[in-house]
Amino acid sequence: SASKNASAAHGSKRYSTVYRKVGDESWKELAEGLPRKDAYTHHLANDPKQIGAFYAMNNFGIFHLDKGSKTWEKTSIPWEPYKNQRAYCFVVKAF
């Protein structure tokens, strides 16, 4: 490829998102609070302490969605050193 990097070759405006379906309703995007530019959500996990709440991990950090909320909140876990890496495993453990 003549491109200078993968983003240039495959499109730098791509991103991943999250959708939710409740009952018979149609699927709805649920991405408020998640970064969009150059963001790729790799993993989702349910919150073991709160049924209906979830965690999302992307290359910008770990985000939490409370049950019934429509906005993801970034956790306080430091993430800058890992921003350019891709995690292959994500475990949420209740303490």
Buried (B, 14 or more C-beta within 10 A) or exposed (E): EEEEEEEEEEEEEEBBEBEEEEEEEEEEEBBEBBBEEBBBBBBBBEBEEEEEBBBBBBBBBBBBBBEEBEEBEBEEEEBEEBEEEEEEEEEBEEE
